[in-house]
Amino acid sequence: MNNDNPALNYDEEDAVKFIQKHLPQEVQGKFSNDEINYIIDIVYDFYEEKGFLNEAADDESTVEIDEEELIKYVLKAIKKDKIKPFTEEEVTYIINGELDYCDSLDIFE
């Protein structure tokens, strides 16, 4: 079943699999699915805080995501939550994978 709203086709499990598959070779297998899902949750907190989820539902708007701001937001949340330390490079890989997954669904187009 194809839905007119691409955001409704987002599947967290598929997103994690997509990210795991698209990580650079040197970090593949380094992160558990739960760790990647944790990063995805933070990314969506950022989207919600910025109002992107409301805008994404509106076909007339275009969402511009500042990747540097998003990476800083995620790193700050990881530090605050005292979760396993991730490097900025690792967070960037995961975020890029999540953004690529969203692109594959045309969520923010």
Summary of the structure (lengths in Angstrom):
residues: 109
radius of gyration: 13.8
end to end distance: 20.5
largest distance: 40.5
contacts: 264
relative contact order: 0.19
helix: 67%
strand: 0%
